[in-house]
Amino acid sequence: MNINAEYVNPFLEAASAVFKSVMNVDLRRGKMIIKENPEPSHDVAIIIGITGAINGEVVYSMGYSMVTKIAEILAPGMTEEQIKTEYKDIVGELANMITGNAMNLFAYSGKSIDITTPTVVDGKDFTITLVQQTTLGINLYSPMGQLEMNVALK
């Protein structure tokens, strides 16, 4: 298994920067694990496809309680009912910010990759077909909850 840190770090740095600047929370890196595929462990997942110098997927996932806390910050004043119907758009905005930051970091480092528009899915009533390849799973912890990042690149 050979997942190069120079392709993983921009996604870690981008997520950390967005959570710090937008949510005012730090993401603490937990242990890394090797998985057979990037299947998310939590209820809500953000799937980002990658092509170019490398190919694969980055999948961020989090529980509903974290999604609710994000919604309360990004869309203050929403009722619980509104959050239930709008959370995919709210998390999508967060995903766009992370992806934009990652693209800038890749451009700055001279790496040529393309990143798809993030897709937000609900894991409870959704089956995702992801690339079946060795994946680096990284748990990121914050006061808002746990964010899982799965990186499957080749």
C-alpha positions as CSV (number, residue, x, y, z in Angstrom):
1,M,0.0,0.0,0.0
2,N,1.4,3.3,-1.0
3,I,-0.6,6.4,-0.4
4,N,1.7,9.4,-0.7
5,A,1.4,12.0,2.1
6,E,1.8,14.8,-0.5
7,Y,-1.7,13.8,-1.8
8,V,-3.3,13.2,1.6
9,N,-2.0,16.3,3.5
10,P,-3.8,18.9,1.3
11,F,-7.1,17.4,2.2
12,L,-6.2,17.2,5.9
13,E,-4.9,20.8,5.8
14,A,-7.9,22.1,3.9
15,A,-10.4,20.5,6.3
16,S,-8.5,21.8,9.3
17,A,-8.3,25.3,7.8
18,V,-12.0,25.5,7.0
19,F,-13.1,24.1,10.4
20,K,-10.8,26.7,12.1
21,S,-11.8,29.7,10.1
22,V,-15.6,28.9,9.6
23,M,-16.5,26.9,12.8
24,N,-13.7,28.2,15.0
25,V,-12.8,24.7,16.1
26,D,-9.6,22.7,15.8
27,L,-9.5,19.3,14.3
28,R,-7.2,17.0,16.2
29,R,-5.8,14.1,14.2
30,G,-6.4,10.7,15.7
31,K,-5.0,7.3,14.6
32,M,-4.8,6.2,11.0
33,I,-6.0,2.9,9.9
34,I,-5.8,0.9,6.7
35,K,-9.2,-0.2,5.3
36,E,-10.2,-2.2,2.3
37,N,-12.3,0.6,0.8
38,P,-13.4,4.2,1.6
39,E,-16.8,3.2,2.9
40,P,-17.9,5.9,5.5
41,S,-18.5,4.9,9.1
42,H,-20.9,7.8,9.9
43,D,-24.4,8.8,8.8
44,V,-23.5,11.7,6.4
45,A,-20.8,11.5,3.9
46,I,-19.1,13.9,1.5
47,I,-17.6,12.1,-1.5
48,I,-15.0,13.8,-3.7
49,G,-13.6,12.2,-6.8
50,I,-10.0,12.8,-7.9
51,T,-8.5,12.4,-11.4
52,G,-5.3,13.6,-13.0
53,A,-1.8,12.7,-11.6
54,I,-3.7,10.4,-9.2
55,N,-7.1,8.8,-9.2
56,G,-9.5,7.8,-6.5
57,E,-11.8,9.2,-3.9
58,V,-11.7,11.2,-0.6
59,V,-14.7,10.5,1.6
60,Y,-15.4,12.6,4.7
61,S,-18.1,11.4,7.0
62,M,-19.7,12.6,10.3
63,G,-22.7,11.9,12.5
64,Y,-26.0,13.8,12.5
65,S,-25.1,15.5,15.8
66,M,-22.0,17.1,14.1
67,V,-24.1,18.0,11.0
68,T,-26.6,19.8,13.3
69,K,-23.8,21.8,15.0
70,I,-22.3,22.8,11.7
71,A,-25.8,23.9,10.5
72,E,-26.3,25.9,13.6
73,I,-23.1,27.8,12.8
74,L,-23.4,28.1,9.0
75,A,-27.2,28.8,9.0
76,P,-28.0,30.3,12.4
77,G,-31.7,30.5,13.4
78,M,-32.8,27.5,11.4
79,T,-35.3,25.2,13.2
80,E,-34.5,21.5,13.7
81,E,-37.1,20.8,11.0
82,Q,-35.4,23.1,8.5
83,I,-32.0,21.6,9.3
84,K,-33.4,18.1,8.6
85,T,-34.5,19.2,5.1
86,E,-31.5,21.5,4.3
87,Y,-28.5,19.8,5.9
88,K,-27.2,18.4,2.6
89,D,-26.9,21.9,1.1
90,I,-25.3,23.2,4.3
91,V,-22.8,20.3,4.4
92,G,-22.3,20.8,0.7
93,E,-21.2,24.4,1.3
94,L,-18.7,23.2,3.8
95,A,-17.5,20.5,1.3
96,N,-17.1,23.1,-1.4
97,M,-14.9,25.3,1.0
98,I,-12.7,22.3,1.8
99,T,-12.4,21.2,-1.8
100,G,-11.5,24.8,-2.9
101,N,-8.8,25.0,-0.2
102,A,-7.4,21.6,-1.2
103,M,-7.4,22.6,-4.9
104,N,-5.4,25.8,-4.0
105,L,-2.9,23.7,-1.9
106,F,-2.4,21.3,-4.9
107,A,-2.0,24.2,-7.3
108,Y,0.5,25.8,-5.0
109,S,2.5,22.6,-4.8
110,G,2.5,22.2,-8.6
111,K,0.5,18.9,-8.5
112,S,-1.9,18.6,-11.4
113,I,-5.2,17.0,-10.3
114,D,-8.8,17.5,-10.9
115,I,-11.4,17.3,-8.1
116,T,-15.1,16.6,-8.8
117,T,-17.9,18.7,-7.2
118,P,-18.5,17.1,-3.8
119,T,-21.5,14.9,-3.4
120,V,-23.3,14.8,0.0
121,V,-25.1,11.5,0.8
122,D,-27.0,10.1,3.7
123,G,-25.6,6.7,4.7
124,K,-28.8,5.5,6.3
125,D,-30.9,5.1,3.2
126,F,-28.2,5.2,0.5
127,T,-25.9,2.6,-0.9
128,I,-22.7,4.0,-2.3
129,T,-20.5,2.2,-4.8
130,L,-17.0,3.4,-4.1
131,V,-13.7,2.3,-5.5
132,Q,-12.6,-0.9,-4.0
133,Q,-9.0,-0.2,-3.1
134,T,-6.8,0.1,-0.1
135,T,-7.8,3.2,1.9
136,L,-6.2,5.3,4.5
137,G,-8.7,6.1,7.2
138,I,-8.0,9.1,9.5
139,N,-10.1,10.1,12.4
140,L,-10.3,13.9,13.1
141,Y,-11.7,15.0,16.5
142,S,-13.2,18.4,17.4
143,P,-15.5,19.7,20.1
144,M,-18.3,19.3,17.5
145,G,-17.7,15.6,17.1
146,Q,-15.7,13.2,15.0
147,L,-14.9,13.7,11.3
148,E,-13.7,10.6,9.5
149,M,-11.5,11.1,6.4
150,N,-11.0,8.1,4.1
151,V,-8.5,8.5,1.3
152,A,-8.4,5.9,-1.6
153,L,-5.8,7.0,-4.2
154,K,-3.8,5.3,-6.8
